[in-house]
């Protein structure tokens, strides 16, 4: 495994087309785009890393996995009255489908869907309480209390909130959001600003590797049924309108973020986190996708493998 990761990191270092940084979030534009990291965590507690696997980055939409898990724990299947379970086929910040479907977002991983999930888990609480709950959950699944919000990134996103605010107000006009829009967005932008490195992120995904149980700690994070459902949603919707391409090339459930990270789950085998800041035209890490495609070719970890 270590040799596989070292070889992948070496190949990524030679790549010249590294994609485009999401400079519409100004804080991300200051990060060195030439970095690449990869980490693999296995249920037996082993961790393999290569490249810049210990460099912190903003996990952005990968955080939607964690708020979805919290929401399913709180609301169970009642969550699906707030948000759907279908691929969108549209960009992550599109408003088009919301109009056709009376303000109910297609799935929890597009921006509108994640905002609806935040609204659902707030349950009348103030943003500070909800953010404390989200961070406590991340500490719990990683066994790492050093993980924090990057308040500069959150402030940067709040200052450029127009598109997401439009989505939120549009949903509220249909009665889909119960809380004040700015409070919901404050939570949403902060959850996206969580800083982690590839090692921490790979650890965070372990509960989805083993049907909801972090086997290393022996703790059940979520029930088996819901863990499988989260993985299925990641497979169908985890990469926006590039989800089909990701399934075709990688063949694993995964979730990307515009901070350049991708968390990928190989059920029963391991959790894989990659990071490279440059994005493709859809908004997924360009080198991250290439690296994961190579990884699956070398390991045979695709869910479609015999």
N, C-alpha and C positions, 0 to 999 in steps of 0.2 A: 504493500500500500504506500509506504513512504517513497519508494522509487517512482511509483506512478505519479504521485503528487509533485515530486521534484522535476520529473520530465515535463509535466504539464506547465509548471511555473517557468521552466526554461523556454518552452515553446512560446508561451505568452509574452515573454520578455522580447522576443524577436518580432512580434507583430507590429506593423507600422500603422495600420488602420485601426485605431482604438476607439472610434465612436466620438460622440459629442457630449460634453458635460452639460448637465441640466442647469445652465446658468440663469434660468428664470428664478431659481432660488439663489440669490446672490452669494450667500455664505458658501455654497458648494463650488462656486467658481474659483474660490481661493485654494482648493485642494489640488495637490499634484496629481495630474491624470495618468502618470506613467507607472502607478503602483498596481500591483495585482496580488491578491491573497487567496488562499484556499485552505479549508480545514475539513476534516472528516471525523465525526464522533461516532463511536460504535456503542451498542448497548452494554458491552462488557466493561465500559469505562475508559477505553483507549481513545486517544486523540492523536491525529496525524495532521501536520501542517506543512505548508510551503509558502514561499514568497512573503508578502506583507500581511500575514495572518494575524498579527498582534496589533495592527494599526486600527484605531477607532474610526468609525464612519457612521453617518446618519442612516439608520435602517429604513427610514421613510415607510413605504407601503408594506414592507414585510411585517411591520407592527400590526397590520390588519389581521394576521393569523391569531395574534394573542388577544386582541379585543373580541374577535369572533369566538374564541374559546371561552372567554369570560362571559360573553353574552349567552352562549348556549348553556353554560353552567347556571346562569341566573334565570333565564327565561325558557330554557328548553326549546321545544318546537314552536312555542309562541313567538320566537324571534322571526319566523318566516311570515308573520303578518306585516312586519316592518320592511323586509327585504327579500328579494327572490333568490333563486338558485340556478339561474340560467346564464350561459355565456352572453356577453353583450355584443361582441363583434364591432364595438365602437371604441374610440380612444378612451383612456381612463378618466378624462375630465369632460366627457360629452354630456350635453343636456338633451340631446335629441330624443333618446328613448324614454326619458322621464315624462316628456309631454305625451307620448303615445300611451303610457302606462300609468297615468294619473298619479305621478309623483312617487311611485314605488320603484326603487332601484332594482336593476336586474340581478345583482349579486353583491356580496359583502366586500368584494375586493376592488371594485371601481370606486372612485372617490365618493360619489353620491351614496353608495351602499355603505361605505365605511363611516360616513357622517351619520347615516341612519342608525348604525350599530352603536356609535358613541351616544347618540340621543337615547337609545333604548337602555343602555347600561347606566346612564346617569341617575335615573329613577328619582328625580327631584333633588338630588344632591348638588352641591356646588362643584365647579370644575376642580378645585384643589383636592377635594375628597376623591373624586373619580380618578384623577391623575395619580394620587397616592395608591389607589387600588391597582391601577395598571402597572405601576412600577413595582409594587409589592409582588404581583404575579410574575413579572419578569425575573425578579430576584429569586423567587421560589423555584422556577423551572430551570434556572441556570446555577443555583446555589452560589450566587455572586452578587453581593450587595454594593459593589463598586459601580454598577451600571447606573447611568444618570441620563437626564434629559440634556440636550444641548440647547440652552435657552436662546442663544444667538440665532440658531437655525429656526427655532420656533418663532422668534420675533421677526425674522426675515420673511418667513412664510405668511405671517399675519399681516405684514406690511404689503404683501402682494397677494391678497386673499380674494381678489375680485371674482375670479372664475368659481372658486369653491363657495364663496358667499352666494353667488348666483344660484348654484345648485341647491344650497341649503334653503334659501328663501323660496325657491320654486317648490321644493318639497313641502315647506311649511305652508305655502298657499293651498296645498291639497290636504292640509291637516296631518301630514306625515311626521312632522317634528313637534315634540311637546315642549321643548326647552327653548330658551332664548338663543337665537342663532349665533351671536358672538360668543356665548359661553360654550356652545357645542363646538364651534370652530376652534376656540382656545384649547379645548381638550384634544381635538383632532390634530392640530398642528404640533402640539407637544408630544403626543404619542408617536407621530412621525419623526420627531427630532431625537428619539432615543438613540444614544450612541453605543455601539457595540463593535467588537472586532469579529473576525471570522470564527475564532475559537469559541467565543461566547455565544455567537449565533448558532453554530453547529450544536452546542450543548443545549440551547433553547429548543431545538427541534426534536430532541430525543424522545419526548413523550408521544410524538406522532409516529415514531419508528416502531413502537411496541404497543400498539392498540391503546394508547392513552396512559401507559405506565412508563415512568422513567426508571428503567430496570437498574440503572446504576445506584439510584437512591432507594428504589423499591416503592416509591410514592406513586399513587394513582392520581393523575392530573385531571383526567376527564374519562368518562366511560367509553368502552370499546366502540359502541355504536357511533357516538359523536366523533371520536377520533377518525374513524373510517370516512365519515361524512366530510370532515374538514379536508382530509387528503383528496377526496373526490372533487371537492370544489377547487382545491389548488390545481388539480390536473386540468380541469375544464376552464378555469377563470383566472388563474394566478398570474397570467402575463398579458392581461387585457386582450387586445385584438391580435396579439402574437401567441396566444395560448395554444392554438393548433400547431403552429410551427415548433413551439417548445416540446409539445407532446410527441411530434413526429421525429424531432432530432435527438431528444433526451429520453423521453419515455418515463418520466418520473413526476410525481406531484411537486410543485414548486411555487414559490412566490417571490416576485422581484420587487425592487424599489428603485426610485430614480436617483438614490444616492449611490447606485452602482452595485448593490448587493443582490444576491439571490440565495434563498434558503431552499434546499431540495431534500425531499424525503425518499429514502429507499426502504420501504416497509420491511421490517425484520432484519435489516442489514446495517443501516447507518443514516446519519444526518450530514448533509454536505452543504457547506456555506462557501460561496465565492464572492469576491469583490473586485471590481474594476470600474472606475468612475465613468468612463465614456459609455454613452448609450447608443443604441441603434435608433432608427427612425420611429419606432414604436414606443421607445422609452425603457427598454430592457438593456442590461449590461451587455455590450457587444462581445467583449472577451469572456465574460462570465458564461454566456451561452456556448461559445466555442470550447471553453475549458470543460464544461459539464458534458458536452457531446463527446469529447475525447475521453473523459473519465468513464462514462458509461460503456464506450467501446472497449476500454481496457479491463473493466471490472465485470461487465455483463450484468450490471445492477438494474437495468431497465425492468419495469413491471411487465413488459411484454416479452421478456426473455423466457426461454423454455426452462 
